[in-house]
Amino acid sequence: MGNAEYMSVRASKDSIWPYGRIAWHYEYRANDHDESEKKFLGKEGNFNGEDIVDIIVAQEATANFLSTRLFQYFASDEVDADGEFVISEMMQAYFESGYKVSAVLRSLFNSDYFKSEKCMYSRVKGPVESVVGTARLAGTYQEPTLDVHSLWAQTMFMGQGLLAPPTVEGWHEGVEWIDSGSLVERINFAAKELSDPTKEGVKDIIHRVTAAQKDLSDSEKLVDSCLDFMGPIQVEADTREGLIQFAESQGVVRTEEGYPDQSGSTQIARLIGMIASTREYQLA
């Protein structure tokens, strides 16, 4: 850290020092304030904490950091040339709106990039997103219950304890969510939840697949229907081929009067669980 950077950090600390907290609001203590002239990010003056914040939010680096992080959180883990253009528009919205995050998000969500296929399945789901999304898809909980605490435990096993980040920096997201241990937890949880034909959400998927796909003996169409009603989920060609082979290995789905019997429902549920164990299911 250079001397100029050190002095900026020191000035920031001295300016914020007289602030305390009372009843969850900041309290300014004038008698604790350092009245001397300070240098902070190229500015000079008798700054207080609010002045420091005003200087920080006006920096281009702040706009870039905020816009990039929001882009990666909502759109894509990787930022390509098109992503850089979207981020530049987000930064422009940040300054034109007077530093409003709502304007930055509006710029992102209204962009052509955010609505394009390029933005689909380009983020690794965070543990909370993965667990909650899977539980909702499976219909695990139909009403409030204390059992939902088990979902919190699952997110812990996958590396994201609610309200418990490892450091003040937060979690390292994207592909860093995935390691050998967390990946096994993700696959086991999703496959277990979605391969249970007694769960309401799984029943609904089976019903919709059956209604859309009258000929359940066609493994390719069966796989495509399950992928469609689980997302839709787009998978690579080799993943799709593996799912078709799995469906064929189970034999023809057994039906009764055009609808899967108990054994047939179990077959489709197993296929749904297998889809949940694919690489593509971990993406959003």
C-alpha positions in Angstrom: 0.0 0.0 0.0 1.4 3.4 -1.0 1.5 6.4 1.2 -1.4 8.1 -0.6 -3.5 5.0 -0.3 -2.6 4.8 3.4 -3.6 8.4 4.0 -6.9 7.9 2.3 -7.7 4.9 4.6 -6.5 6.9 7.6 -8.7 9.8 6.6 -11.7 7.5 6.1 -11.2 6.0 9.6 -10.9 9.4 11.2 -14.0 10.7 9.5 -16.2 7.7 10.4 -14.8 7.4 14.0 -17.4 9.7 15.7 -20.3 7.6 14.5 -21.9 5.1 16.8 -25.1 3.1 16.8 -28.2 3.7 18.8 -31.6 1.9 18.3 -30.3 0.6 15.0 -29.6 4.1 13.6 -26.3 5.9 13.3 -25.6 8.5 15.9 -23.1 11.4 15.2 -21.0 12.3 18.2 -19.5 15.8 17.4 -17.1 15.8 20.3 -15.4 12.7 18.9 -15.0 14.2 15.5 -11.5 14.9 14.1 -11.8 18.5 12.8 -8.5 18.5 10.9 -8.2 18.7 7.2 -8.0 15.3 5.5 -7.1 14.0 2.1 -9.3 11.2 0.7 -9.2 9.9 -2.9 -7.9 13.2 -4.2 -10.3 15.3 -2.2 -9.4 17.6 0.7 -11.6 18.9 3.5 -12.9 18.5 7.1 -14.8 15.4 6.1 -17.3 13.4 8.3 -18.6 9.9 7.6 -21.3 11.1 5.2 -18.8 13.1 3.2 -16.6 10.0 2.9 -19.5 7.9 1.6 -20.4 10.7 -0.9 -16.9 10.6 -2.3 -16.8 6.8 -2.5 -20.1 6.5 -4.4 -19.0 9.1 -6.9 -16.0 7.0 -8.0 -16.1 5.3 -11.4 -14.5 2.3 -9.6 -17.5 2.0 -7.3 -19.9 2.0 -10.3 -17.8 -0.6 -12.1 -17.5 -2.9 -9.0 -21.2 -2.6 -8.2 -22.4 -3.1 -11.8 -20.0 -6.1 -12.4 -21.1 -7.8 -9.2 -24.8 -7.4 -10.0 -24.2 -8.6 -13.6 -22.4 -11.7 -12.3 -25.1 -12.4 -9.7 -28.1 -12.1 -12.0 -26.8 -12.7 -15.5 -23.6 -14.6 -16.0 -20.5 -15.7 -14.0 -18.2 -14.8 -16.9 -18.1 -11.4 -18.4 -17.5 -11.4 -22.2 -17.5 -8.4 -24.7 -21.3 -8.3 -24.7 -21.3 -8.4 -21.0 -18.8 -5.5 -20.8 -21.2 -3.4 -22.9 -24.1 -4.2 -20.6 -22.0 -3.3 -17.6 -21.0 0.1 -19.2 -24.7 0.8 -19.6 -25.4 -0.1 -16.0 -22.6 2.3 -14.9 -24.2 5.0 -17.0 -27.5 4.4 -15.3 -25.8 4.5 -11.9 -24.4 8.0 -12.5 -27.5 9.4 -14.3 -29.8 8.3 -11.5 -27.8 9.8 -8.7 -26.3 6.4 -7.7 -29.5 4.5 -7.4 -29.1 0.7 -7.4 -32.7 0.3 -8.7 -31.7 2.1 -11.9 -28.7 -0.1 -12.3 -30.8 -3.2 -12.0 -33.5 -1.8 -14.4 -30.8 -1.2 -17.0 -29.6 -4.9 -16.6 -33.1 -6.5 -16.6 -34.2 -4.4 -19.7 -31.1 -5.2 -21.7 -31.2 -7.5 -24.7 -28.4 -9.5 -23.2 -30.4 -10.4 -20.2 -33.3 -11.7 -22.3 -31.1 -13.6 -24.7 -30.2 -17.3 -24.8 -26.6 -16.3 -24.1 -27.6 -15.4 -20.6 -29.4 -18.7 -20.0 -27.6 -21.4 -17.9 -24.5 -19.3 -17.6 -24.3 -19.1 -13.8 -23.6 -21.8 -11.2 -26.5 -21.9 -8.8 -25.6 -20.9 -5.2 -26.4 -23.5 -2.6 -29.4 -21.6 -1.3 -30.7 -21.1 -4.8 -30.2 -24.8 -5.6 -31.7 -26.2 -2.4 -34.8 -23.9 -2.4 -35.3 -24.3 -6.1 -35.2 -28.1 -5.8 -37.5 -28.2 -2.8 -40.0 -26.0 -4.7 -39.8 -28.1 -7.8 -40.3 -31.3 -5.8 -43.1 -29.8 -3.8 -41.4 -31.0 -0.6 -43.3 -28.6 1.6 -46.9 -27.7 1.0 -47.4 -25.7 4.2 -45.3 -24.0 6.9 -43.4 -26.5 9.0 -40.4 -26.6 11.3 -39.0 -29.4 9.2 -37.9 -26.7 6.7 -34.9 -26.3 9.1 -33.4 -29.3 7.3 -33.0 -27.2 4.1 -30.8 -24.8 6.1 -28.6 -27.7 7.1 -28.3 -28.7 3.4 -27.1 -25.3 2.4 -24.4 -25.5 5.1 -23.2 -28.8 3.8 -22.9 -27.2 0.3 -20.9 -24.2 1.6 -23.4 -21.4 2.2 -24.7 -21.0 5.7 -27.5 -18.5 5.8 -26.4 -15.2 7.4 -23.0 -16.8 8.1 -20.5 -15.8 5.4 -16.9 -17.0 5.9 -15.6 -13.4 5.9 -16.9 -9.9 5.6 -16.1 -10.3 1.9 -18.9 -12.8 1.6 -18.8 -16.0 -0.4 -16.8 -16.7 -3.5 -19.4 -17.5 -6.0 -19.6 -19.0 -9.6 -17.5 -22.1 -10.2 -16.0 -21.7 -6.7 -19.3 -23.1 -5.3 -18.3 -26.4 -6.8 -15.7 -28.7 -5.2 -15.7 -32.5 -4.8 -17.5 -32.4 -1.5 -20.2 -29.8 -2.3 -20.9 -31.4 -5.7 -21.7 -34.7 -4.1 -24.0 -33.0 -1.6 -25.8 -31.1 -4.4 -26.3 -34.2 -6.5 -27.4 -36.4 -3.6 -29.9 -33.8 -2.4 -31.4 -33.0 -5.8 -31.6 -36.7 -6.9 -33.2 -37.8 -3.6 -35.9 -35.0 -3.6 -36.8 -35.3 -7.3 -36.8 -39.1 -7.6 -39.6 -39.5 -5.0 -42.9 -40.1 -6.9 -44.9 -39.4 -3.7 -43.9 -35.7 -3.6 -46.5 -33.3 -5.0 -44.2 -31.5 -7.3 -42.9 -34.8 -8.8 -46.4 -36.0 -9.2 -47.3 -32.8 -11.1 -44.3 -33.3 -13.5 -45.3 -36.9 -14.1 -48.9 -35.8 -14.8 -47.8 -33.1 -17.3 -45.3 -35.4 -19.0 -48.0 -38.0 -19.5 -50.5 -35.5 -20.8 -48.0 -34.1 -23.3 -46.4 -37.4 -24.3 -49.0 -40.0 -25.0 -46.5 -42.6 -26.2 -44.4 -43.2 -23.1 -42.5 -46.0 -24.9 -40.4 -43.4 -26.9 -37.4 -42.8 -24.6 -36.2 -39.8 -26.5 -39.5 -38.0 -26.3 -39.9 -39.0 -22.7 -36.5 -37.5 -21.8 -37.3 -34.3 -23.7 -40.6 -33.9 -22.0 -39.1 -34.3 -18.6 -36.4 -31.8 -19.4 -39.1 -29.4 -20.6 -41.3 -29.6 -17.6 -38.3 -29.4 -15.1 -37.2 -26.1 -16.4 -37.0 -26.1 -19.3 -33.4 -27.5 -18.9 -31.0 -27.4 -21.9 -28.5 -30.2 -21.8 -25.5 -31.0 -24.0 -25.9 -33.7 -26.6 -23.8 -36.3 -24.7 -25.8 -35.6 -21.5 -29.1 -36.1 -23.4 -27.8 -39.3 -24.9 -26.9 -40.6 -21.5 -30.4 -39.8 -20.2 -31.9 -41.6 -23.1 -29.8 -44.7 -22.4 -30.9 -44.6 -18.8 -34.6 -44.4 -19.7 -34.2 -47.3 -22.1 -32.4 -49.3 -19.4 -35.5 -49.1 -17.2 -37.7 -50.6 -20.0 -40.9 -49.3 -21.3 -42.9 -47.2 -18.8 -45.7 -49.4 -17.5 -49.2 -47.8 -17.9 -52.7 -48.5 -16.9 -55.5 -47.0 -19.1 -53.0 -44.6 -20.7 -51.4 -43.3 -17.4 -48.4 -44.7 -15.6 -49.2 -47.2 -12.9 -47.2 -47.1 -9.6 -44.2 -48.8 -11.2 -44.4 -46.6 -14.2 -44.5 -43.4 -12.0 -41.4 -44.7 -10.2 -39.6 -45.1 -13.6 -40.4 -41.5 -14.6 -39.4 -40.2 -11.2 -36.1 -42.0 -11.4 -35.5 -40.3 -14.8 -36.3 -37.0 -13.2 -33.9 -37.7 -10.4 -31.2 -38.6 -12.9 -31.8 -35.3 -14.7 -31.3 -33.5 -11.4 -27.9 -35.2 -11.1 -26.6 -33.7 -14.4 -24.1 -30.9 -14.7 -26.7 -28.7 -16.5 -29.1 -28.9 -13.5 -26.5 -27.0 -11.5 -26.7 -24.0 -13.8 -29.2 -21.1 -13.9 
